[in-house]
Amino acid sequence: MRTSLNEIKAIDDHLLKLSPPDEALLFEAKLIINPALREEVILQKQTLGLVVCYGRNALKTEIEAVHQKLFCQPEHSRFRQKIMRLFGKR
């Protein structure tokens, strides 16, 4: 299992461009000679893309919830008025 975790970290470092140049070059060479590693990189890249997309959507949902709370609930009307004055046309 430890080897697998090390491989996952190496792939992540490669995909996120966190590896030093010498390690990056060695990893590129491993990709050329190891088709299974190449497949793992493809799968991990897809997974990373899904995680980023999920995080972006979760952040949008959270921002919308804050917006709804601050700009739609009556108890925050003073705050809403202050913001509208700040950013309103002059």
C-alpha positions in Angstrom: 0.0 0.0 0.0 2.8 2.4 0.8 4.1 2.1 -2.8 0.7 3.0 -4.1 0.6 6.1 -1.9 4.0 7.2 -3.1 2.9 6.6 -6.7 -0.2 8.7 -6.2 1.9 11.5 -4.7 4.3 11.4 -7.6 1.5 11.5 -10.1 -0.1 14.5 -8.2 3.2 16.3 -8.1 3.6 15.7 -11.8 0.1 16.9 -12.7 0.3 19.9 -10.4 3.8 20.7 -11.6 5.2 20.5 -8.1 8.2 18.2 -8.9 11.7 19.6 -9.2 13.0 19.5 -12.8 15.1 16.4 -12.3 12.3 14.4 -10.8 9.9 15.6 -13.4 12.3 14.4 -16.2 12.6 11.0 -14.5 8.8 10.8 -14.2 8.4 11.6 -17.9 10.9 8.8 -18.7 8.8 6.4 -16.5 5.7 7.4 -18.4 7.3 6.4 -21.7 8.4 2.9 -20.6 5.4 2.1 -18.3 1.9 2.0 -20.0 0.2 1.2 -16.7 1.7 4.3 -15.1 0.5 6.3 -18.1 -3.0 5.0 -17.6 -2.9 5.8 -13.9 -1.9 9.4 -14.8 -4.8 9.7 -17.1 -7.3 8.4 -14.5 -5.8 10.6 -11.8 -6.0 13.7 -14.1 -9.7 13.0 -14.7 -10.3 12.6 -11.0 -8.4 15.8 -10.2 -10.6 17.6 -12.8 -13.8 16.2 -11.1 -12.5 17.3 -7.7 -11.8 20.8 -8.9 -15.2 21.0 -10.6 -16.9 19.8 -7.4 -15.1 22.4 -5.3 -16.0 25.2 -7.7 -19.6 24.2 -7.7 -19.6 23.9 -3.9 -18.1 27.4 -3.6 -20.7 28.8 -6.0 -23.5 27.2 -3.9 -22.0 28.6 -0.7 -21.7 32.1 -2.2 -25.3 32.0 -3.4 -26.5 31.0 0.0 -24.7 33.9 1.6 -26.1 36.3 -1.0 -29.6 35.0 -0.4 -29.2 35.5 3.4 -27.7 39.0 3.2 -29.8 40.4 0.4 -33.2 38.7 0.7 -33.9 38.3 4.4 -35.6 41.3 6.1 -33.3 41.3 9.2 -30.4 42.3 6.9 -32.1 45.2 5.2 -29.8 47.8 6.8 -26.8 46.0 5.5 -28.3 45.7 2.1 -29.1 49.4 2.0 -25.5 50.3 3.0 -24.1 48.1 0.2 -26.5 49.5 -2.3 -25.5 53.1 -1.4 -21.8 52.1 -1.6 -22.1 50.6 -5.1 -25.1 52.6 -6.4 -24.8 55.1 -9.2 -23.8 58.5 -8.2 
